[in-house]
Amino acid sequence: MKKRLKLLGITFLIFGICLVCGLVIPSDSAVYPVGGNIMVPAATDTRTSVELPVLMYHSISEDSAKNEYNITPQAFESDLKWLKDNGYTTVSAKQLADYVENGTMLPEKPVLLTFDDGYENNYTNAFPLLKKYNMKAVISLIGKDMRLNENQLKEMHDSGLVEIGSHTYDLHSISGDVKGADKKPGETQEEYRKRLTDDLQKSIDEITRITGEAPIVFAWPYGAYPLDRSADQILKDLGFKVSLTSYQIKNNIEKDNPDSTLGLRRFLRTPDFDISRII
């Protein structure tokens, strides 16, 4: 008993020193186990907002054809190494939500890595590098066009490094003036809600069946979404806490403001992208 009390006292002392000195400790959960059944609340982040760059990747392969949506594994590894060398720490969407909802500590310089479409090379080429550098990422899948098999998805999810998000079930296409899951011209809000909800629920059900966990991340196809933010409540009602667009600028994540993680802007990683000049 005395040993456990001593351990608890030391733990609180460490947290106190961290808070006084302004040290930032990344966290994936609201409490920390410290021995036996003792649980210590995670340190609270004193910042009211945090700057967050988000990088958008697609295919990671050796394909030498000029393609703005494909980079080599060597280029991807150079990004990870640059981020590490320059003090950035990758975070999960869950960590962002925990910061917004509970004030849970984020790293001093957080960055979110995202992959759209779910190419098989995200598993064969990107995942080994994420494990090598112990970095996190989100892979958003097109439900009707799954390129990754269930075993690959489960392995990545269970590693704790990869979150699986939705990129719609069957709305990743361009039809006339409509891109992806954006609202159609003349479509009522009720019609749009039903169309988007029906599609995303299929995606949610499929991801939950494979991973055992419902997705909280939604990536808008082509970065197209209703600019009046009329879809935000639809996403919230479905359990999404983070949504991703494009627009090539950084984000400001605000504590106690769940809307600040919706419509996150991202930097598209092309072969010509210079991370040192952008981030």
C-alpha contacts under 8 A as a table, 3 or more apart, distances in Angstrom:
res1	aa1	res2	aa2	distance
1	M	4	R	5.19
1	M	5	L	6.27
2	K	5	L	5.11
2	K	6	K	6.07
3	K	6	K	5.08
3	K	7	L	6.18
4	R	7	L	5.02
4	R	8	L	6.13
4	R	35	G	7.28
4	R	36	G	7.87
5	L	8	L	5.01
5	L	9	G	6.13
6	K	9	G	5.07
6	K	10	I	6.22
7	L	10	I	5.16
7	L	11	T	6.16
7	L	34	V	7.64
7	L	35	G	7.93
8	L	11	T	5.08
8	L	12	F	6.29
8	L	34	V	7.22
8	L	38	I	7.75
9	G	12	F	5.29
9	G	13	L	6.17
10	I	13	L	5.01
10	I	14	I	6.27
11	T	14	I	5.18
11	T	15	F	6.36
11	T	34	V	7.59
12	F	15	F	5.06
12	F	16	G	6.04
12	F	40	V	7.97
13	L	16	G	5.00
13	L	17	I	6.22
14	I	17	I	5.18
14	I	18	C	6.23
15	F	18	C	5.05
15	F	19	L	6.21
15	F	43	A	6.84
16	G	19	L	5.17
16	G	20	V	6.17
17	I	20	V	5.18
17	I	21	C	6.02
18	C	21	C	5.25
18	C	22	G	5.88
18	C	23	L	4.88
18	C	24	V	7.33
19	L	22	G	5.06
19	L	23	L	6.25
19	L	43	A	7.50
20	V	23	L	7.81
24	V	45	D	7.59
24	V	105	M	6.71
24	V	106	L	6.82
24	V	107	P	5.63
24	V	108	E	5.78
25	I	43	A	7.68
25	I	105	M	6.09
25	I	106	L	6.64
25	I	107	P	5.97
26	P	105	M	5.64
26	P	106	L	4.86
26	P	107	P	4.80
27	S	30	A	7.54
27	S	42	A	7.40
27	S	95	Q	6.87
27	S	104	T	6.97
27	S	105	M	6.01
27	S	106	L	6.56
28	D	94	K	7.12
28	D	95	Q	5.50
28	D	98	D	7.88
29	S	32	Y	7.35
29	S	42	A	7.29
29	S	95	Q	7.62
29	S	98	D	7.50
29	S	104	T	7.72
30	A	41	P	6.12
30	A	42	A	5.15
30	A	98	D	7.59
30	A	102	N	7.80
30	A	104	T	6.52
31	V	39	M	6.12
31	V	40	V	5.44
31	V	41	P	4.34
31	V	42	A	4.82
32	Y	39	M	5.53
32	Y	40	V	5.12
32	Y	41	P	6.26
32	Y	42	A	6.22
33	P	36	G	7.86
33	P	37	N	7.35
33	P	38	I	6.13
33	P	39	M	4.65
33	P	40	V	6.38
34	V	37	N	7.91
34	V	38	I	5.90
34	V	39	M	6.13
34	V	40	V	6.97
35	G	38	I	5.76
35	G	39	M	7.83
42	A	104	T	6.56
42	A	105	M	7.39
43	A	104	T	6.53
43	A	105	M	6.10
44	T	102	N	7.98
44	T	103	G	5.44
44	T	104	T	5.10
44	T	105	M	5.43
45	D	48	T	7.96
45	D	99	Y	7.59
45	D	103	G	5.54
45	D	104	T	5.73
45	D	105	M	4.40
45	D	106	L	6.84
46	T	103	G	7.78
47	R	50	V	6.88
47	R	255	K	7.88
48	T	254	E	5.99
48	T	255	K	5.33
49	S	252	N	6.34
49	S	253	I	5.32
49	S	254	E	4.24
49	S	255	K	5.81
50	V	252	N	5.64
50	V	253	I	5.12
50	V	254	E	6.57
51	E	109	K	7.76
51	E	110	P	7.66
51	E	250	K	6.95
51	E	251	N	5.74
51	E	252	N	4.67
51	E	253	I	6.26
52	L	109	K	7.70
52	L	110	P	6.00
52	L	111	V	5.69
52	L	112	L	7.30
52	L	250	K	5.84
52	L	251	N	5.02
52	L	252	N	6.07
52	L	253	I	6.80
53	P	110	P	7.55
53	P	111	V	5.32
53	P	112	L	6.56
53	P	249	I	7.41
53	P	250	K	4.65
53	P	251	N	6.14
53	P	266	R	7.06
53	P	267	F	7.76
53	P	279	I	6.91
54	V	111	V	5.90
54	V	112	L	4.72
54	V	113	L	5.97
54	V	114	T	7.23
54	V	250	K	6.91
54	V	251	N	7.85
54	V	264	L	7.68
54	V	265	R	6.85
54	V	266	R	4.80
54	V	267	F	6.23
55	L	111	V	7.80
55	L	112	L	6.37
55	L	113	L	5.07
55	L	114	T	5.97
55	L	266	R	5.46
55	L	267	F	4.92
55	L	268	L	6.26
55	L	269	R	6.64
56	M	113	L	6.51
56	M	114	T	4.99
56	M	115	F	5.80
56	M	116	D	7.23
56	M	266	R	5.93
56	M	267	F	5.72
56	M	268	L	4.79
56	M	269	R	5.81
57	Y	60	I	7.89
57	Y	69	Y	7.16
57	Y	70	N	7.79
57	Y	113	L	7.70
57	Y	114	T	6.01
57	Y	115	F	4.62
57	Y	116	D	6.44
57	Y	268	L	6.52
57	Y	269	R	5.64
58	H	69	Y	5.58
58	H	70	N	6.23
58	H	115	F	5.19
58	H	116	D	5.22
58	H	117	D	6.67
58	H	118	G	7.48
58	H	119	Y	7.21
59	S	69	Y	6.17
59	S	70	N	4.61
59	S	71	I	6.53
59	S	119	Y	6.09
59	S	121	N	6.58
59	S	122	N	6.81
60	I	70	N	5.75
60	I	71	I	5.21
60	I	72	T	5.38
60	I	73	P	5.63
60	I	76	F	7.32
60	I	121	N	5.86
60	I	122	N	6.37
60	I	125	N	6.31
60	I	126	A	6.46
61	S	70	N	6.77
61	S	71	I	6.25
61	S	72	T	4.89
61	S	73	P	5.95
61	S	121	N	6.50
61	S	125	N	6.93
62	E	71	I	7.53
62	E	72	T	5.07
62	E	73	P	6.88
63	D	70	N	7.71
63	D	72	T	7.25
67	N	70	N	5.49
67	N	71	I	7.94
67	N	270	T	7.78
67	N	271	P	7.63
68	E	71	I	7.75
68	E	269	R	7.75
68	E	270	T	4.72
68	E	271	P	6.22
69	Y	269	R	7.47
69	Y	270	T	6.08
70	N	270	T	6.81
70	N	271	P	7.07
71	I	75	A	6.23
71	I	76	F	6.90
71	I	269	R	7.85
71	I	270	T	6.65
71	I	271	P	5.53
72	T	75	A	5.18
72	T	76	F	6.40
73	P	76	F	5.00
73	P	77	E	6.08
73	P	125	N	6.24
73	P	126	A	6.89
74	Q	77	E	5.11
74	Q	78	S	6.16
75	A	78	S	5.03
75	A	79	D	6.43
75	A	271	P	7.89
76	F	79	D	5.16
76	F	80	L	6.51
76	F	126	A	7.53
77	E	80	L	5.06
77	E	81	K	6.12
77	E	129	L	6.59
78	S	81	K	5.09
78	S	82	W	6.04
79	D	82	W	5.10
79	D	83	L	6.16
79	D	275	I	6.91
80	L	83	L	5.18
80	L	84	K	6.22
80	L	133	Y	7.21
80	L	135	M	7.96
81	K	84	K	5.13
81	K	85	D	6.03
81	K	133	Y	7.86
82	W	85	D	5.10
82	W	86	N	6.03
82	W	275	I	7.97
82	W	276	S	7.78
83	L	86	N	5.23
83	L	87	G	6.36
83	L	88	Y	5.07
83	L	89	T	7.34
84	K	87	G	5.44
84	K	88	Y	5.60
84	K	89	T	6.94
85	D	88	Y	7.66
87	G	109	K	6.62
88	Y	108	E	7.70
88	Y	109	K	4.89
88	Y	110	P	5.70
88	Y	111	V	6.41
89	T	107	P	6.33
89	T	108	E	7.86
89	T	109	K	6.09
89	T	110	P	4.98
89	T	111	V	6.03
89	T	135	M	7.64
90	T	110	P	5.71
90	T	111	V	4.84
90	T	112	L	5.60
90	T	113	L	6.94
90	T	135	M	5.72
90	T	136	K	5.51
90	T	137	A	7.43
91	V	95	Q	6.28
91	V	96	L	7.38
91	V	106	L	7.97
91	V	107	P	8.00
91	V	110	P	6.14
91	V	111	V	6.10
91	V	112	L	5.62
91	V	113	L	7.97
91	V	135	M	7.97
91	V	136	K	6.06
91	V	137	A	7.53
92	S	95	Q	5.19
92	S	96	L	6.63
92	S	112	L	6.79
92	S	136	K	6.28
92	S	137	A	6.65
92	S	138	V	7.32
92	S	163	E	7.23
93	A	96	L	5.08
93	A	97	A	6.28
93	A	112	L	7.79
93	A	138	V	7.71
93	A	163	E	7.74
93	A	216	I	7.47
93	A	217	V	7.03
93	A	242	V	6.68
94	K	97	A	5.04
94	K	98	D	6.06
94	K	216	I	7.80
95	Q	98	D	4.99
95	Q	99	Y	6.16
95	Q	104	T	7.66
95	Q	106	L	7.14
96	L	99	Y	5.15
96	L	100	V	6.30
96	L	106	L	7.64
96	L	253	I	7.91
96	L	261	T	7.60
97	A	100	V	5.11
97	A	101	E	5.95
97	A	241	K	6.68
97	A	242	V	7.69
97	A	258	P	7.60
97	A	261	T	7.66
98	D	101	E	5.18
98	D	102	N	5.33
98	D	103	G	6.53
98	D	104	T	5.55
99	Y	102	N	5.46
99	Y	103	G	4.27
99	Y	104	T	4.40
99	Y	105	M	6.28
99	Y	106	L	6.74
99	Y	255	K	6.33
100	V	103	G	5.81
100	V	104	T	7.72
100	V	253	I	7.45
100	V	254	E	6.27
100	V	255	K	4.26
100	V	256	D	5.03
100	V	257	N	6.14
100	V	258	P	6.17
101	E	104	T	7.97
101	E	255	K	6.85
101	E	256	D	5.62
101	E	257	N	7.69
101	E	258	P	7.16
102	N	255	K	7.94
102	N	256	D	7.66
103	G	255	K	6.23
103	G	256	D	7.69
106	L	110	P	6.95
107	P	110	P	5.41
112	L	136	K	7.77
112	L	137	A	6.70
112	L	138	V	7.98
113	L	136	K	6.94
113	L	137	A	4.72
113	L	138	V	6.33
114	T	137	A	5.55
114	T	138	V	4.71
114	T	139	I	5.93
114	T	140	S	7.69
115	F	118	G	6.78
115	F	122	N	7.81
115	F	137	A	7.48
115	F	138	V	6.06
115	F	139	I	4.61
115	F	140	S	6.18
116	D	139	I	6.05
116	D	140	S	5.11
116	D	141	L	6.74
116	D	167	H	7.09
116	D	219	A	7.28
117	D	139	I	7.55
117	D	140	S	5.95
117	D	141	L	5.08
117	D	142	I	5.70
117	D	167	H	6.77
118	G	122	N	6.62
118	G	139	I	6.06
118	G	140	S	6.09
118	G	141	L	5.02
118	G	142	I	7.13
118	G	146	M	7.00
118	G	147	R	6.25
118	G	148	L	6.45
119	Y	122	N	5.49
119	Y	123	Y	7.77
119	Y	147	R	5.53
119	Y	148	L	6.44
120	E	123	Y	5.58
120	E	124	T	6.55
120	E	147	R	5.48
120	E	148	L	4.95
121	N	124	T	4.66
121	N	125	N	5.14
121	N	126	A	6.65
122	N	125	N	5.73
122	N	126	A	4.77
122	N	127	F	6.07
123	Y	126	A	5.83
123	Y	127	F	4.92
123	Y	128	P	7.43
123	Y	148	L	7.61
123	Y	152	Q	6.76
123	Y	156	M	7.67
124	T	127	F	6.41
124	T	128	P	6.99
125	N	128	P	6.14
125	N	129	L	7.07
126	A	129	L	5.35
126	A	130	L	6.31
127	F	130	L	4.99
127	F	131	K	6.25
127	F	156	M	7.44
128	P	131	K	5.11
128	P	132	K	6.12
129	L	132	K	4.81
129	L	133	Y	6.21
130	L	133	Y	5.38
130	L	134	N	5.55
130	L	135	M	4.90
130	L	136	K	6.57
130	L	137	A	7.88
130	L	161	L	7.40
131	K	134	N	4.76
131	K	135	M	6.56
131	K	161	L	7.56
132	K	135	M	7.96
134	N	161	L	7.40
135	M	161	L	6.41
136	K	160	G	7.86
136	K	161	L	4.44
136	K	162	V	5.72
137	A	161	L	6.38
137	A	162	V	5.03
137	A	163	E	6.42
138	V	162	V	5.53
138	V	163	E	4.67
138	V	164	I	5.80
138	V	165	G	6.51
139	I	162	V	7.00
139	I	163	E	6.32
139	I	164	I	5.11
139	I	165	G	5.79
140	S	164	I	5.78
140	S	165	G	4.10
140	S	166	S	4.71
140	S	167	H	5.15
140	S	217	V	7.59
140	S	218	F	7.07
140	S	219	A	6.44
141	L	146	M	6.70
141	L	164	I	7.33
141	L	165	G	6.27
141	L	166	S	5.13
141	L	167	H	4.99
141	L	168	T	7.25
141	L	169	Y	7.94
142	I	145	D	5.42
142	I	146	M	6.01
142	I	166	S	6.69
142	I	167	H	4.97
142	I	168	T	5.49
142	I	169	Y	5.30
142	I	170	D	6.91
142	I	172	H	7.15
142	I	203	S	7.81
143	G	146	M	5.67
143	G	166	S	7.61
143	G	167	H	7.46
143	G	168	T	6.40
143	G	169	Y	4.03
143	G	170	D	6.62
143	G	202	K	7.76
143	G	203	S	5.52
143	G	206	E	7.34
144	K	169	Y	5.41
144	K	170	D	5.68
146	M	149	N	7.20
148	L	152	Q	6.29
148	L	153	L	6.55
149	N	152	Q	5.43
149	N	153	L	6.36
150	E	153	L	5.10
150	E	154	K	6.04
150	E	210	I	6.19
151	N	154	K	5.14
151	N	155	E	6.07
152	Q	155	E	5.18
152	Q	156	M	6.25
153	L	156	M	5.28
153	L	157	H	6.08
153	L	164	I	7.74
153	L	210	I	7.40
153	L	211	T	7.20
154	K	157	H	5.09
154	K	158	D	5.90
154	K	210	I	6.46
154	K	211	T	5.38
155	E	158	D	5.20
155	E	159	S	6.18
156	M	159	S	5.22
156	M	160	G	7.28
156	M	161	L	6.88
156	M	162	V	5.48
156	M	163	E	7.81
157	H	160	G	5.88
157	H	161	L	6.89
157	H	162	V	5.15
157	H	163	E	5.77
157	H	164	I	6.79
157	H	211	T	6.57
158	D	161	L	7.86
158	D	162	V	7.89
158	D	211	T	7.84
159	S	162	V	6.89
160	G	163	E	7.57
163	E	215	P	7.82
164	I	207	I	7.30
164	I	215	P	6.24
164	I	217	V	7.61
165	G	207	I	7.86
165	G	215	P	5.16
165	G	216	I	6.58
165	G	217	V	4.69
165	G	218	F	5.73
165	G	219	A	7.37
166	S	169	Y	7.55
166	S	200	L	7.60
166	S	203	S	6.31
166	S	204	I	7.14
166	S	207	I	7.95
166	S	215	P	6.79
166	S	217	V	6.26
166	S	218	F	4.81
166	S	219	A	6.25
167	H	172	H	7.41
167	H	218	F	5.91
167	H	219	A	5.00
167	H	220	W	6.31
167	H	221	P	6.43
168	T	171	L	5.67
168	T	172	H	6.60
168	T	181	A	7.55
168	T	199	D	6.54
168	T	200	L	5.59
168	T	203	S	6.16
168	T	218	F	7.68
168	T	219	A	7.82
168	T	220	W	7.79
168	T	221	P	7.71
169	Y	172	H	7.72
169	Y	199	D	5.64
169	Y	200	L	6.10
169	Y	202	K	6.26
169	Y	203	S	4.90
170	D	173	S	7.98
170	D	199	D	6.61
171	L	180	G	5.11
171	L	181	A	5.56
171	L	199	D	7.43
171	L	221	P	7.77
172	H	179	K	7.80
172	H	180	G	4.76
172	H	181	A	7.09
172	H	221	P	5.66
173	S	179	K	6.37
173	S	180	G	5.08
173	S	221	P	7.84
174	I	177	D	7.50
174	I	178	V	5.86
174	I	179	K	4.59
174	I	180	G	5.83
175	S	178	V	5.31
175	S	179	K	6.55
176	G	179	K	7.98
177	D	184	K	7.74
177	D	185	P	7.91
178	V	181	A	7.88
178	V	182	D	6.39
178	V	183	K	7.18
178	V	184	K	5.87
178	V	185	P	7.84
179	K	182	D	5.88
179	K	221	P	7.35
179	K	222	Y	6.89
179	K	224	A	6.20
180	G	220	W	7.37
180	G	221	P	5.15
180	G	222	Y	6.72
180	G	224	A	6.78
181	A	196	L	6.91
181	A	220	W	6.78
181	A	221	P	6.63
181	A	224	A	7.18
181	A	225	Y	6.71
182	D	224	A	5.77
182	D	225	Y	4.58
182	D	226	P	5.81
183	K	187	E	6.74
183	K	192	Y	6.29
183	K	225	Y	7.19
183	K	226	P	6.18
184	K	187	E	5.29
184	K	192	Y	7.71
187	E	191	E	6.18
187	E	192	Y	6.27
188	T	191	E	5.15
188	T	192	Y	6.13
189	Q	192	Y	5.02
189	Q	193	R	5.95
189	Q	230	S	7.97
190	E	193	R	5.10
190	E	194	K	6.31
191	E	194	K	5.29
191	E	195	R	6.22
192	Y	195	R	5.13
192	Y	196	L	6.00
193	R	196	L	5.35
193	R	197	T	5.79
193	R	231	A	7.67
193	R	234	I	6.53
194	K	197	T	5.11
194	K	198	D	5.86
195	R	198	D	5.38
195	R	199	D	6.36
196	L	199	D	5.31
196	L	200	L	6.08
196	L	234	I	7.99
197	T	200	L	5.24
197	T	201	Q	5.86
197	T	234	I	7.16
197	T	238	L	7.54
198	D	201	Q	5.40
198	D	202	K	6.69
199	D	202	K	5.49
199	D	203	S	6.73
200	L	203	S	4.93
200	L	204	I	6.06
201	Q	204	I	4.94
201	Q	205	D	6.03
201	Q	238	L	7.51
202	K	205	D	5.19
202	K	206	E	6.23
203	S	206	E	5.23
203	S	207	I	6.22
204	I	207	I	5.31
204	I	208	T	5.99
204	I	214	A	6.09
204	I	215	P	6.34
205	D	208	T	5.17
205	D	209	R	6.06
205	D	214	A	7.52
206	E	209	R	5.15
206	E	210	I	6.36
207	I	210	I	5.21
207	I	211	T	5.98
207	I	212	G	7.58
207	I	213	E	7.24
207	I	214	A	6.51
207	I	215	P	6.88
208	T	211	T	5.34
208	T	212	G	4.80
208	T	213	E	4.77
208	T	214	A	4.69
208	T	215	P	7.14
209	R	212	G	5.60
209	R	213	E	7.68
211	T	214	A	7.88
215	P	218	F	7.81
215	P	239	G	7.75
215	P	240	F	6.88
216	I	239	G	6.13
216	I	240	F	4.13
216	I	241	K	5.22
216	I	242	V	6.18
217	V	240	F	5.66
217	V	241	K	6.32
217	V	242	V	4.80
217	V	243	S	5.61
217	V	244	L	7.71
218	F	240	F	6.68
218	F	242	V	6.40
218	F	243	S	4.67
218	F	244	L	6.31
219	A	223	G	7.59
219	A	243	S	5.56
219	A	244	L	4.56
219	A	245	T	6.46
220	W	223	G	4.99
220	W	224	A	6.06
220	W	225	Y	6.59
220	W	243	S	7.18
220	W	244	L	5.98
220	W	245	T	5.68
221	P	224	A	6.22
221	P	245	T	7.93
222	Y	245	T	7.61
222	Y	246	S	7.82
223	G	244	L	7.30
223	G	245	T	4.17
223	G	246	S	5.11
223	G	247	Y	7.99
224	A	245	T	7.00
225	Y	229	R	7.82
225	Y	231	A	7.65
225	Y	245	T	7.86
226	P	229	R	5.53
226	P	230	S	6.21
226	P	231	A	6.48
227	L	230	S	7.60
229	R	232	D	5.54
230	S	233	Q	6.78
230	S	234	I	7.76
231	A	234	I	5.13
231	A	235	L	6.38
232	D	235	L	5.23
232	D	236	K	6.26
232	D	262	L	7.08
233	Q	236	K	4.93
233	Q	237	D	6.05
234	I	237	D	5.19
234	I	238	L	6.47
235	L	238	L	5.14
235	L	239	G	6.47
235	L	240	F	5.27
235	L	241	K	7.62
236	K	239	G	5.10
236	K	240	F	5.17
236	K	241	K	6.38
237	D	240	F	7.46
240	F	243	S	7.33
241	K	258	P	7.31
241	K	261	T	6.78
241	K	262	L	6.95
242	V	261	T	5.04
242	V	262	L	5.11
242	V	263	G	7.48
242	V	264	L	7.57
243	S	261	T	6.66
243	S	262	L	4.65
243	S	263	G	5.06
243	S	264	L	6.11
244	L	262	L	6.90
244	L	263	G	5.09
244	L	264	L	4.76
244	L	265	R	6.38
244	L	266	R	7.23
245	T	263	G	5.55
245	T	264	L	5.76
245	T	265	R	5.25
245	T	266	R	6.35
246	S	264	L	7.51
246	S	265	R	4.78
246	S	266	R	4.62
246	S	267	F	6.63
246	S	268	L	7.28
247	Y	265	R	5.37
247	Y	266	R	6.09
247	Y	267	F	7.07
248	Q	265	R	6.17
248	Q	266	R	5.22
248	Q	267	F	4.42
248	Q	268	L	6.96
249	I	265	R	5.89
249	I	266	R	6.37
249	I	267	F	6.66
250	K	265	R	6.41
250	K	266	R	7.10
251	N	264	L	6.44
251	N	265	R	6.44
252	N	260	S	7.04
253	I	257	N	7.94
253	I	260	S	5.34
253	I	261	T	6.38
254	E	257	N	5.44
254	E	258	P	7.78
254	E	260	S	5.92
255	K	258	P	7.86
257	N	260	S	5.68
258	P	261	T	6.01
258	P	262	L	7.45
259	D	262	L	5.27
260	S	263	G	7.78
260	S	264	L	7.72
261	T	264	L	5.99
269	R	272	D	7.97
269	R	273	F	5.75
270	T	273	F	5.16
274	D	277	R	5.57
274	D	278	I	6.41
275	I	278	I	5.11
275	I	279	I	5.72
276	S	279	I	5.85
